[in-house]
Amino acid sequence: MQITRTIPFRRMMRHCSHRFETDAETFMKPFLSFHGSAWRA
């Protein structure tokens, strides 16, 4: 019973984590570029 519950949960967690990674990357890209330019200056 726990195995049948854990498989979809794991799949959902992996999907959410992957979506969060892509969202964080797109969100942090302008901040990282700005931080890089400010760090050089």
C-alpha positions in Angstrom: 0.0 0.0 0.0 2.8 2.4 0.8 4.7 1.5 -2.4 1.6 2.3 -4.5 1.4 5.6 -2.7 5.0 6.5 -3.0 5.5 6.0 -6.8 3.1 8.8 -7.9 4.3 11.0 -5.1 7.9 10.5 -6.2 6.9 11.3 -9.8 5.1 14.4 -8.7 8.0 15.5 -6.6 10.4 15.0 -9.4 8.2 17.0 -11.8 7.7 19.8 -9.3 11.4 20.0 -8.5 12.3 20.0 -12.2 9.8 22.8 -12.8 11.1 24.7 -9.9 14.7 24.4 -11.1 13.8 25.8 -14.5 11.7 28.6 -13.0 14.6 29.4 -10.6 17.1 29.5 -13.5 15.0 31.8 -15.6 14.3 34.0 -12.5 17.9 34.1 -11.4 19.4 34.7 -14.8 18.9 38.5 -14.9 19.9 38.8 -11.2 23.1 36.8 -11.8 24.0 38.9 -14.9 23.4 42.1 -12.9 25.4 40.8 -9.9 28.2 39.8 -12.3 28.4 43.3 -13.8 28.2 45.0 -10.4 30.9 42.6 -9.1 33.2 43.5 -12.0 32.6 47.3 -11.5 
